[in-house]
Amino acid sequence: MIKNKRKLDKFYRELEAKEKLSYKQALRIYDALHKEAVHLGAISHENIWNGFEAVLRITKAMGRLSYGRRTNKKDSSKAGQR
């Protein structure tokens, strides 16, 4: 539980200022982590994008549902004004 958000925010700001990474450094860290995950069998080169298309389709469908709800609310509020 966070008791003092100001102290925590200050800590993160100071940490970020001390640990500035260049793009190249961040990329090297990412590559090392990716190689380790492949080596451990957590991921493979073949399955890295598995499920991505399904997630994308679900996200698009949810966006359409949300859009439909906004449209229906507008239509129903117009009907109540008549």
C-alpha positions, 0 to 999 in steps of 0.5 A, a space after each residue: 500500500 502506498 502511504 505517501 504518493 509524493 515521496 513515491 513520485 519523487 523517488 521515481 523522478 530521481 530514479 528516472 533522472 539517474 537511469 537515462 537509457 539511450 535507444 541503443 542501450 534499451 535495444 541491447 537490453 531488450 535483445 538480451 531478454 528476448 534471447 534469454 526467453 527463447 533459450 529458456 523456452 518461454 517463447 520461440 521465434 515461431 510463436 511470438 505473434 501467436 494470438 495477436 490477430 485474435 487480440 486485434 479482432 477482439 479489440 476492433 469488435 469491442 471498439 465497434 460495440 462501444 461506438 454502437 452504444 454511443 450511437 444508440 444513446 444519441 438516438 434514444 435521447 433524440 426519441 425522448 425529445 419528441 
